[in-house]
């Protein structure tokens, strides 16, 4: 058996895979695509855990959308190693958005009924982009990784971290290699 690639290397393999090889008229391209698909499956089977989860999530994204008459699913983001500066920037983005929401709410109270459009803008989940980044960061993290200190005193970010860590741990438990 070949060495199991890191989760980052595996992600790059998934990203570079020809997901639509089975519709190719060229038998060589079809054969190469099938061999690559088989190897990706074997890696997921042997590695289990997050490799298997990543294959499942990436496959779901690649076979969604109009051609399949389903809602388009985005592929998971690539694993990233965050620096302390990146973590601080995420926390700052979270705080800036919180301040903007408070300012908008105050403005709505001041202008009353004519602030409906402003109110509708906040009906979507606030901080969603930051929350998703934190969840994916935790998903890719070691299962024993502590929540970064800059998230610990913000319940929403700490909950996002714990949610991503839990999801990653559940996938590891489901997909342990045989």
Backbone as a printed PyTorch tensor [residue, N CA C, xyz], in Angstrom:
tensor([[[  0.8420,  -1.1900,   0.0000],
         [  0.0000,   0.0000,   0.0000],
         [  0.8830,   1.2480,   0.0000]],

        [[  0.4480,   2.2440,  -0.7440],
         [  1.1970,   3.4960,  -0.7630],
         [  0.8960,   4.2980,   0.5010]],

        [[  1.7390,   5.2740,   0.7510],
         [  1.5780,   6.1180,   1.9330],
         [  0.3080,   6.9630,   1.7960]],

        [[ -0.4190,   7.1010,   2.8900],
         [ -1.6430,   7.8940,   2.8910],
         [ -1.2610,   9.3710,   2.8470]],

        [[ -1.8410,  10.1170,   1.8990],
         [ -1.5110,  11.5460,   1.8060],
         [ -2.0880,  12.3220,   2.9940]],

        [[ -1.5010,  13.4640,   3.2700],
         [ -2.0640,  14.3420,   4.3000],
         [ -3.4300,  14.8040,   3.8280]],

        [[ -4.2000,  15.3600,   4.7290],
         [ -5.5320,  15.8370,   4.3600],
         [ -5.4350,  16.9620,   3.3190]],

        [[ -4.3970,  17.7700,   3.4090],
         [ -4.1900,  18.8440,   2.4320],
         [ -3.8460,  18.2640,   1.0620]],

        [[ -2.9680,  17.2680,   1.0330],
         [ -2.6160,  16.6170,  -0.2390],
         [ -3.8320,  15.9210,  -0.8460]],

        [[ -4.6170,  15.2780,   0.0050],
         [ -5.8120,  14.5850,  -0.4750],
         [ -6.8230,  15.5860,  -1.0500]],

        [[ -6.9840,  16.7080,  -0.3860],
         [ -7.8780,  17.7480,  -0.8830],
         [ -7.4330,  18.1820,  -2.2870]],

        [[ -6.1410,  18.3860,  -2.4600],
         [ -5.6260,  18.7980,  -3.7750],
         [ -5.8950,  17.7280,  -4.8360]],

        [[ -5.7940,  16.4560,  -4.4380],
         [ -6.1150,  15.3690,  -5.3750],
         [ -7.5900,  15.4170,  -5.7640]],

        [[ -8.4620,  15.6560,  -4.7770],
         [ -9.8940,  15.7490,  -5.0720],
         [-10.1860,  16.9280,  -5.9980]],

        [[ -9.5320,  18.0400,  -5.7120],
         [ -9.7250,  19.2470,  -6.5130],
         [ -9.2590,  19.0400,  -7.9590]],

        [[ -8.2020,  18.2750,  -8.1500],
         [ -7.6510,  18.0520,  -9.4850],
         [ -8.2680,  16.8820, -10.2390]],

        [[ -9.1180,  16.1220,  -9.5700],
         [ -9.7320,  14.9460, -10.1880],
         [-10.7220,  15.3600, -11.2780]],

        [[-10.7730,  14.5870, -12.3650],
         [-11.7530,  14.8120, -13.4290],
         [-13.0510,  14.1320, -13.0030]],

        [[-13.9480,  14.8890, -12.4070],
         [-15.1820,  14.3390, -11.8490],
         [-16.1680,  13.8870, -12.9220]],

        [[-15.9260,  14.2760, -14.1400],
         [-16.8870,  13.9890, -15.1960],
         [-16.2790,  13.0870, -16.2760]],

        [[-15.2670,  12.3030, -15.8980],
         [-14.5780,  11.4290, -16.8410],
         [-15.5160,  10.4100, -17.4830]],

        [[-16.5570,  10.0120, -16.7640],
         [-17.4340,   8.9550, -17.2830],
         [-18.2320,   9.3980, -18.5100]],

        [[-18.2560,  10.6990, -18.8170],
         [-18.9500,  11.1960, -20.0070],
         [-17.9830,  11.4630, -21.1620]],

        [[-16.7440,  11.0520, -20.9660],
         [-15.7260,  11.3080, -21.9810],
         [-15.7980,  10.2590, -23.0920]],

        [[-15.6200,  10.7120, -24.3270],
         [-15.6180,   9.7920, -25.4690],
         [-14.2660,   9.1250, -25.6740]],

        [[-13.2240,   9.6910, -25.1070],
         [-11.8700,   9.1560, -25.2690],
         [-11.6480,   8.0300, -24.2540]],

        [[-11.4520,   6.7980, -24.7230],
         [-11.2890,   5.6740, -23.7960],
         [-10.0740,   5.8260, -22.8670]],

        [[ -9.0290,   6.4960, -23.3440],
         [ -7.8500,   6.6930, -22.4870],
         [ -8.1710,   7.6330, -21.3330]],

        [[ -8.9060,   8.6980, -21.6200],
         [ -9.2990,   9.6440, -20.5740],
         [-10.2510,   8.9700, -19.5920]],

        [[-11.1570,   8.1500, -20.1170],
         [-12.0870,   7.4320, -19.2500],
         [-11.3200,   6.4890, -18.3260]],

        [[-10.3940,   5.7400, -18.8900],
         [ -9.6160,   4.7720, -18.1020],
         [ -8.7800,   5.4920, -17.0330]],

        [[ -8.1650,   6.6090, -17.4060],
         [ -7.3620,   7.3810, -16.4450],
         [ -8.2460,   7.9540, -15.3400]],

        [[ -9.4080,   8.4580, -15.7020],
         [-10.3390,   9.0010, -14.7130],
         [-10.8340,   7.9340, -13.7640]],

        [[-11.1330,   6.7530, -14.3040],
         [-11.6060,   5.6520, -13.4630],
         [-10.5100,   5.1840, -12.5080]],

        [[ -9.2770,   5.1040, -13.0090],
         [ -8.1580,   4.6960, -12.1560],
         [ -7.9500,   5.7060, -11.0240]],

        [[ -8.0500,   6.9900, -11.3470],
         [ -7.8900,   8.0280, -10.3240],
         [ -9.0280,   7.9590,  -9.3050]],

        [[-10.2590,   7.7560,  -9.7840],
         [-11.4150,   7.6410,  -8.8860],
         [-11.2480,   6.4410,  -7.9610]],

        [[-10.7780,   5.3310,  -8.5000],
         [-10.5560,   4.1300,  -7.6820],
         [ -9.4930,   4.3810,  -6.6170]],

        [[ -8.4350,   5.0960,  -6.9960],
         [ -7.3710,   5.3980,  -6.0380],
         [ -7.8670,   6.3410,  -4.9320]],

        [[ -8.6660,   7.3350,  -5.3140],
         [ -9.2300,   8.2450,  -4.3100],
         [-10.1260,   7.4810,  -3.3370]],

        [[-10.9210,   6.5580,  -3.8550],
         [-11.7800,   5.7210,  -3.0030],
         [-10.9390,   4.8520,  -2.0650]],

        [[ -9.8680,   4.2720,  -2.5960],
         [ -9.0130,   3.3970,  -1.7890],
         [ -8.3320,   4.1920,  -0.6760]],

        [[ -7.8790,   5.3850,  -0.9890],
         [ -7.2530,   6.2300,   0.0360],
         [ -8.2670,   6.5290,   1.1350]],

        [[ -9.4840,   6.9070,   0.7460],
         [-10.5270,   7.2090,   1.7300],
         [-10.8420,   5.9840,   2.5810]],

        [[-10.8880,   4.8330,   1.9490],
         [-11.1880,   3.5980,   2.6840],
         [-10.0700,   3.2660,   3.6680]],

        [[ -8.8290,   3.3850,   3.2150],
         [ -7.6890,   3.0340,   4.0740],
         [ -7.4310,   4.0680,   5.1640]],

        [[ -7.6210,   5.3290,   4.8450],
         [ -7.3590,   6.3840,   5.8260],
         [ -8.5500,   6.5710,   6.7530]],

        [[ -9.7460,   6.4210,   6.2040],
         [-10.9480,   6.6200,   7.0030],
         [-11.0890,   8.0680,   7.4380]],

        [[-11.8270,   8.2690,   8.5040],
         [-11.9630,   9.5670,   9.1410],
         [-12.2010,  10.7240,   8.2070]],

        [[-11.3530,  11.7180,   8.3430],
         [-11.5410,  12.9660,   7.5990],
         [-11.2990,  12.7930,   6.1090]],

        [[-10.4510,  11.8520,   5.7150],
         [-10.2600,  11.5940,   4.2890],
         [-11.5820,  11.0870,   3.6880]],

        [[-12.2180,  10.1380,   4.3780],
         [-13.4920,   9.5980,   3.9000],
         [-14.5580,  10.6880,   3.8900]],

        [[-14.5710,  11.5130,   4.9250],
         [-15.5350,  12.6090,   4.9970],
         [-15.3280,  13.5880,   3.8530]],

        [[-14.0810,  13.9180,   3.5920],
         [-13.7700,  14.8720,   2.5290],
         [-14.2040,  14.3270,   1.1660]],

        [[-13.9680,  13.0410,   0.9230],
         [-14.4120,  12.4460,  -0.3380],
         [-15.9320,  12.5330,  -0.4590]],

        [[-16.6290,  12.2220,   0.6000],
         [-18.0950,  12.2650,   0.5880],
         [-18.5950,  13.6900,   0.3360]],

        [[-18.0430,  14.6600,   1.0490],
         [-18.4780,  16.0500,   0.9100],
         [-18.1250,  16.6200,  -0.4650]],

        [[-16.9300,  16.3070,  -0.9540],
         [-16.5000,  16.8330,  -2.2490],
         [-17.3170,  16.1950,  -3.3790]],

        [[-17.5770,  14.8930,  -3.2700],
         [-18.3790,  14.2070,  -4.2840],
         [-19.7790,  14.8050,  -4.3420]],

        [[-20.3740,  15.0320,  -3.1740],
         [-21.7200,  15.6210,  -3.1290],
         [-21.7450,  16.9720,  -3.8360]],

        [[-20.6930,  17.7430,  -3.6730],
         [-20.6280,  19.0540,  -4.3240],
         [-20.4810,  18.9180,  -5.8340]],

        [[-19.7100,  17.9600,  -6.2670],
         [-19.4360,  17.8360,  -7.6960],
         [-20.6000,  17.2400,  -8.4870]],

        [[-21.5090,  16.5720,  -7.8000],
         [-22.6610,  15.9970,  -8.4980],
         [-23.9490,  16.6690,  -8.0190]],

        [[-23.8930,  17.9820,  -7.9450],
         [-25.0730,  18.7590,  -7.5670],
         [-25.2440,  19.8990,  -8.5590]],

        [[-26.4090,  20.4720,  -8.5360],
         [-26.6810,  21.6010,  -9.4110],
         [-27.6450,  21.2400, -10.5230]],

        [[-27.7740,  22.1350, -11.4760],
         [-28.7540,  21.9860, -12.5590],
         [-28.6650,  20.6570, -13.3180]],

        [[-27.4630,  20.1780, -13.7020],
         [-27.4330,  18.9230, -14.4670],
         [-28.0470,  17.7450, -13.7140]],

        [[-28.0450,  17.7980, -12.3850],
         [-28.5840,  16.7200, -11.5590],
         [-29.9480,  17.0960, -10.9770]],

        [[-30.4480,  18.2620, -11.3830],
         [-31.7360,  18.7710, -10.9080],
         [-31.8000,  18.8030,  -9.3770]],

        [[-30.6950,  19.2670,  -8.7880],
         [-30.6010,  19.4130,  -7.3370],
         [-30.0650,  20.8050,  -7.0230]],

        [[-30.1710,  21.1600,  -5.7730],
         [-29.5910,  22.4210,  -5.3250],
         [-28.0630,  22.2900,  -5.3830]],

        [[-27.3970,  23.3350,  -5.8670],
         [-25.9390,  23.3290,  -5.9640],
         [-25.3370,  23.3440,  -4.5570]],

        [[-24.3980,  22.4430,  -4.3280],
         [-23.6770,  22.3470,  -3.0590],
         [-22.2420,  22.7970,  -3.3100]],

        [[-21.7330,  23.6750,  -2.4720],
         [-20.3480,  24.1140,  -2.6000],
         [-19.4150,  23.0590,  -2.0230]],

        [[-18.2420,  22.8730,  -2.6450],
         [-17.2810,  21.9350,  -2.0570],
         [-16.7340,  22.5020,  -0.7470]],

        [[-16.2560,  21.6410,   0.1250],
         [-15.6710,  22.1460,   1.3670],
         [-14.4410,  22.9900,   1.0560]],

        [[-14.1310,  23.9340,   1.9200],
         [-12.9310,  24.7380,   1.6810],
         [-11.6700,  23.9050,   1.9100]],

        [[-10.5910,  24.3540,   1.3300],
         [ -9.3150,  23.6540,   1.5030],
         [ -8.8310,  23.7940,   2.9390]],

        [[ -8.1590,  22.7690,   3.4340],
         [ -7.5600,  22.8930,   4.7650],
         [ -6.5120,  24.0090,   4.7520]],

        [[ -6.5370,  24.8350,   5.7840],
         [ -5.6170,  25.9630,   5.8820],
         [ -4.9980,  25.9620,   7.2690]],

        [[ -3.7240,  26.2600,   7.3290],
         [ -3.0760,  26.4460,   8.6190],
         [ -3.1270,  27.9310,   8.9310]],

        [[ -3.8510,  28.2650,   9.9840],
         [ -4.0370,  29.6630,  10.3460],
         [ -2.9330,  30.1280,  11.2850]],

        [[ -2.4520,  31.3340,  11.0390],
         [ -1.4860,  31.9560,  11.9420],
         [ -2.2560,  32.7020,  13.0320]],

        [[ -1.5520,  33.1380,  14.0430],
         [ -2.1840,  33.9300,  15.0940],
         [ -2.8200,  35.1800,  14.4990]],

        [[ -2.1500,  35.7900,  13.5540],
         [ -2.6850,  36.9810,  12.8930],
         [ -4.0120,  36.6750,  12.1960]],

        [[ -4.1030,  35.5060,  11.5430],
         [ -5.3500,  35.1070,  10.8730],
         [ -6.4770,  34.9320,  11.8850]],

        [[ -6.1550,  34.3260,  13.0320],
         [ -7.1680,  34.1160,  14.0680],
         [ -7.6700,  35.4530,  14.6080]],

        [[ -6.7520,  36.3660,  14.8190],
         [ -7.1270,  37.6990,  15.3090],
         [ -7.9920,  38.4220,  14.2760]],

        [[ -7.6400,  38.2790,  12.9910],
         [ -8.4450,  38.8940,  11.9310],
         [ -9.8660,  38.3270,  11.9040]],

        [[-10.0090,  37.0020,  12.1040],
         [-11.3410,  36.4010,  12.1510],
         [-12.1550,  36.9810,  13.3040]],

        [[-11.5100,  37.0670,  14.4500],
         [-12.2030,  37.6290,  15.6260],
         [-12.5770,  39.0920,  15.3680]],

        [[-11.6760,  39.8490,  14.7480],
         [-11.9650,  41.2590,  14.4480],
         [-13.1290,  41.3770,  13.4650]],

        [[-13.1710,  40.5140,  12.4490],
         [-14.2890,  40.5210,  11.4970],
         [-15.6040,  40.2480,  12.2150]],

        [[-15.5660,  39.3040,  13.1440],
         [-16.7490,  38.9830,  13.9350],
         [-17.2160,  40.2030,  14.7280]],

        [[-16.2750,  40.8720,  15.3950],
         [-16.6160,  42.0340,  16.2250],
         [-17.1010,  43.2050,  15.3770]],

        [[-16.4830,  43.4280,  14.2080],
         [-16.9240,  44.5220,  13.3320],
         [-18.3660,  44.3050,  12.8740]],

        [[-18.6880,  43.0570,  12.5340],
         [-20.0390,  42.7620,  12.0960],
         [-21.0270,  42.9410,  13.2520]],

        [[-20.6300,  42.5550,  14.4510],
         [-21.4970,  42.7310,  15.6190],
         [-21.7790,  44.2170,  15.8540]],

        [[-20.7800,  45.0380,  15.7230],
         [-20.9520,  46.4860,  15.8960],
         [-21.8640,  47.0470,  14.8010]],

        [[-21.6820,  46.5950,  13.5640],
         [-22.5260,  47.0720,  12.4560],
         [-23.9910,  46.6950,  12.6880]],

        [[-24.2310,  45.5010,  13.2150],
         [-25.6060,  45.0640,  13.4880],
         [-26.2210,  45.9330,  14.5800]],

        [[-25.4680,  46.1900,  15.6270],
         [-25.9730,  47.0560,  16.7030],
         [-26.2750,  48.4650,  16.1870]],

        [[-25.3950,  48.9880,  15.3400],
         [-25.6170,  50.3210,  14.7730],
         [-26.8740,  50.3340,  13.9060]],

        [[-27.0600,  49.2890,  13.0950],
         [-28.2560,  49.2030,  12.2570],
         [-29.5230,  49.1070,  13.1040]],

        [[-29.4590,  48.3220,  14.1700],
         [-30.6320,  48.1970,  15.0470],
         [-30.9830,  49.5430,  15.6850]],

        [[-29.9660,  50.2880,  16.0960],
         [-30.2120,  51.6210,  16.6700],
         [-30.8260,  52.5340,  15.6170]],

        [[-30.3410,  52.4670,  14.3960],
         [-30.8750,  53.2840,  13.3090],
         [-32.3260,  52.9190,  13.0130]],

        [[-32.6460,  51.6540,  13.0360],
         [-34.0220,  51.2100,  12.7950],
         [-34.9480,  51.7880,  13.8630]],

        [[-34.4850,  51.7470,  15.1130],
         [-35.3040,  52.3070,  16.1950],
         [-35.5110,  53.8110,  15.9900]],

        [[-34.5010,  54.4820,  15.4700],
         [-34.6060,  55.9360,  15.2520],
         [-35.5380,  56.2860,  14.0990]],

        [[-35.4240,  55.5480,  12.9990],
         [-36.2100,  55.9210,  11.8150],
         [-37.5260,  55.1750,  11.7270]],

        [[-37.7320,  54.2130,  12.5910],
         [-39.0170,  53.5180,  12.6760],
         [-39.3390,  52.6840,  11.4630]],

        [[-40.5840,  52.7700,  11.0120],
         [-41.1360,  51.9140,   9.9650],
         [-40.3270,  51.9540,   8.6650]],

        [[-39.7360,  53.0550,   8.3270],
         [-38.9990,  53.1690,   7.0640],
         [-37.6850,  52.3790,   7.0880]],

        [[-37.3550,  51.7750,   8.2060],
         [-36.1330,  50.9700,   8.3030],
         [-36.3490,  49.5030,   8.0040]],

        [[-37.4930,  49.1510,   7.3600],
         [-37.7890,  47.7430,   7.0820],
         [-36.7160,  47.0560,   6.2420]],

        [[-36.2460,  47.7190,   5.2040],
         [-35.2330,  47.1030,   4.3400],
         [-33.9560,  46.8330,   5.1160]],

        [[-33.5980,  47.7210,   5.9990],
         [-32.4290,  47.5370,   6.8370],
         [-32.6360,  46.3410,   7.7610]],

        [[-33.8220,  46.2020,   8.3020],
         [-34.1260,  45.0750,   9.1910],
         [-34.0650,  43.7630,   8.4190]],

        [[-34.5720,  43.7570,   7.1880],
         [-34.5510,  42.5410,   6.3790],
         [-33.1320,  42.0970,   6.0640]],

        [[-32.2170,  43.0280,   5.9850],
         [-30.8230,  42.6850,   5.6900],
         [-30.2160,  41.8370,   6.7970]],

        [[-30.7530,  41.9290,   8.0170],
         [-30.2050,  41.1660,   9.1350],
         [-31.0180,  39.9280,   9.4750]],

        [[-31.9580,  39.5620,   8.6020],
         [-32.7100,  38.3410,   8.8370],
         [-31.8600,  37.1150,   8.5470]],

        [[-30.8120,  37.2470,   7.7500],
         [-29.8890,  36.1440,   7.5320],
         [-29.0380,  35.9710,   8.7860]],

        [[-28.4640,  34.8210,   8.9320],
         [-27.6440,  34.5180,  10.1020],
         [-26.4580,  35.4750,  10.1670]],

        [[-26.3640,  36.2790,  11.2470],
         [-25.2070,  37.1710,  11.3410],
         [-23.9250,  36.3700,  11.5510]],

        [[-22.8550,  36.8860,  11.0790],
         [-21.5200,  36.2970,  11.2630],
         [-21.3330,  34.9600,  10.5260]],

        [[-22.2120,  34.6060,   9.5940],
         [-22.1820,  33.2740,   8.9990],
         [-20.8340,  32.9300,   8.3620]],

        [[-20.2320,  33.8600,   7.6630],
         [-18.9540,  33.5740,   7.0010],
         [-17.8510,  33.2710,   8.0170]],

        [[-17.7820,  34.0620,   9.0730],
         [-16.7720,  33.8380,  10.1130],
         [-17.0460,  32.5180,  10.8260]],

        [[-18.3050,  32.2570,  11.1340],
         [-18.6740,  31.0140,  11.8190],
         [-18.2600,  29.8050,  10.9800]],

        [[-18.5180,  29.8540,   9.6760],
         [-18.1440,  28.7340,   8.8110],
         [-16.6320,  28.5420,   8.7580]],

        [[-15.8820,  29.6200,   8.7110],
         [-14.4170,  29.4970,   8.7050],
         [-13.9270,  28.8370,   9.9890]],

        [[-14.4980,  29.2440,  11.1220],
         [-14.1000,  28.6690,  12.4120],
         [-14.4850,  27.1880,  12.4680]],

        [[-15.6710,  26.8430,  11.9730],
         [-16.0920,  25.4420,  11.9730],
         [-15.1630,  24.5740,  11.1240]],

        [[-14.8210,  25.0510,   9.9350],
         [-13.9320,  24.2630,   9.0740],
         [-12.5340,  24.1730,   9.6700]],

        [[-12.0880,  25.2550,  10.2880],
         [-10.7780,  25.2340,  10.9330],
         [-10.7560,  24.1240,  11.9870]],

        [[-11.8100,  24.0460,  12.7870],
         [-11.8900,  23.0220,  13.8270],
         [-12.0630,  21.6290,  13.2190]],

        [[-12.8330,  21.5240,  12.1260],
         [-13.0290,  20.2290,  11.4670],
         [-11.6930,  19.6150,  11.0690]],

        [[-10.8250,  20.4340,  10.4910],
         [ -9.5350,  19.9430,  10.0310],
         [ -8.5130,  19.8010,  11.1630]],

        [[ -8.8050,  20.3800,  12.3300],
         [ -7.8520,  20.3590,  13.4420],
         [ -7.7490,  18.9600,  14.0550]],

        [[ -6.6980,  18.7700,  14.8260],
         [ -6.5380,  17.5560,  15.6110],
         [ -7.7260,  17.4500,  16.5640]],

        [[ -8.2840,  16.2510,  16.7670],
         [ -9.4600,  16.1210,  17.6340],
         [ -9.2560,  16.6200,  19.0690]],

        [[ -8.0180,  16.6590,  19.5230],
         [ -7.7330,  17.1230,  20.8820],
         [ -7.3570,  18.6030,  20.9310]],

        [[ -7.4740,  19.2970,  19.8120],
         [ -7.0580,  20.7050,  19.7490],
         [ -7.9600,  21.5760,  20.6140]],

        [[ -7.3350,  22.4720,  21.3400],
         [ -8.0790,  23.4370,  22.1420],
         [ -8.6110,  24.5540,  21.2530]],

        [[ -9.7130,  25.1180,  21.6780],
         [-10.2610,  26.2970,  21.0150],
         [ -9.2560,  27.4320,  21.1690]],

        [[ -8.9150,  28.1230,  20.0950],
         [ -7.9650,  29.2380,  20.2230],
         [ -8.4500,  30.2620,  21.2540]],

        [[ -7.5170,  30.7900,  22.0130],
         [ -7.8540,  31.7310,  23.0840],
         [ -8.6690,  32.9230,  22.6000]],

        [[ -8.3960,  33.3960,  21.3910],
         [ -9.1210,  34.5830,  20.9130],
         [-10.5830,  34.2820,  20.6010]],

        [[-11.0040,  33.0040,  20.6460],
         [-12.4080,  32.6420,  20.4400],
         [-13.1050,  32.2920,  21.7550]],

        [[-12.3120,  31.9830,  22.7830],
         [-12.8760,  31.4120,  24.0090],
         [-13.8610,  32.3140,  24.7360]],

        [[-13.6770,  33.6110,  24.7170],
         [-14.6010,  34.4740,  25.4600],
         [-15.7190,  35.0270,  24.5800]],

        [[-15.9010,  34.4160,  23.4060],
         [-17.0080,  34.7750,  22.5190],
         [-17.8370,  33.5100,  22.3100]],

        [[-18.9730,  33.3950,  22.9880],
         [-19.7520,  32.1520,  22.9430],
         [-20.0640,  31.6540,  21.5270]],

        [[-20.3670,  32.5640,  20.6130],
         [-20.6970,  32.1480,  19.2440],
         [-19.5040,  31.4930,  18.5640]],

        [[-18.3150,  32.0740,  18.7010],
         [-17.1210,  31.5050,  18.0710],
         [-16.6970,  30.2160,  18.7650]],

        [[-16.8130,  30.1680,  20.0780],
         [-16.4700,  28.9460,  20.7990],
         [-17.4270,  27.8190,  20.3990]],

        [[-18.7120,  28.1360,  20.2600],
         [-19.6900,  27.1330,  19.8290],
         [-19.3910,  26.6690,  18.3960]],

        [[-18.9750,  27.5850,  17.5330],
         [-18.6160,  27.2240,  16.1570],
         [-17.4190,  26.2820,  16.1600]],

        [[-16.4230,  26.5760,  16.9980],
         [-15.2430,  25.7190,  17.1120],
         [-15.6650,  24.3230,  17.5720]],

        [[-16.4590,  24.2640,  18.6130],
         [-16.8850,  22.9760,  19.1720],
         [-17.7300,  22.1940,  18.1730]],

        [[-18.5530,  22.8970,  17.3960],
         [-19.3680,  22.2600,  16.3740],
         [-18.4910,  21.6240,  15.2900]],

        [[-17.5030,  22.3710,  14.8080],
         [-16.5990,  21.8360,  13.7870],
         [-15.7590,  20.6850,  14.3030]],

        [[-15.2900,  20.7960,  15.5300],
         [-14.4930,  19.7370,  16.1450],
         [-15.3400,  18.4760,  16.3140]],

        [[-16.5870,  18.6570,  16.7330],
         [-17.4960,  17.5210,  16.9220],
         [-17.7610,  16.8210,  15.5940]],

        [[-18.0050,  17.6120,  14.5550],
         [-18.2540,  17.0290,  13.2380],
         [-17.0460,  16.2350,  12.7660]],

        [[-15.8590,  16.8060,  12.9210],
         [-14.6430,  16.0930,  12.5330],
         [-14.4520,  14.8170,  13.3330]],

        [[-14.7290,  14.8700,  14.6210],
         [-14.5900,  13.6960,  15.4880],
         [-15.6070,  12.6240,  15.1080]],

        [[-16.8330,  13.0440,  14.7790],
         [-17.8580,  12.0750,  14.3610],
         [-17.4480,  11.3750,  13.0750]],

        [[-16.8730,  12.1170,  12.1320],
         [-16.4270,  11.4980,  10.8910],
         [-15.2840,  10.5290,  11.1520]],

        [[-14.3950,  10.8720,  12.0700],
         [-13.3030,   9.9570,  12.4030],
         [-13.8830,   8.6650,  12.9780]],

        [[-14.8490,   8.7850,  13.8770],
         [-15.4590,   7.6140,  14.5040],
         [-16.1860,   6.7480,  13.4710]],

        [[-16.8500,   7.3820,  12.4880],
         [-17.5930,   6.6490,  11.4690],
         [-16.6680,   5.9840,  10.4580]],

        [[-15.5420,   6.6160,  10.1900],
         [-14.7250,   6.1570,   9.0710],
         [-13.3590,   5.6530,   9.4550]],

        [[-13.2190,   5.0490,  10.6290],
         [-11.9090,   4.4970,  11.0080],
         [-11.4880,   3.4530,   9.9810]],

        [[-10.2130,   3.4440,   9.6080],
         [ -9.7690,   2.4570,   8.6380],
         [ -9.9290,   1.0420,   9.1930]],

        [[-10.1920,   0.1110,   8.2940],
         [-10.4050,  -1.3020,   8.7040],
         [ -9.1250,  -1.9380,   9.1980]]])
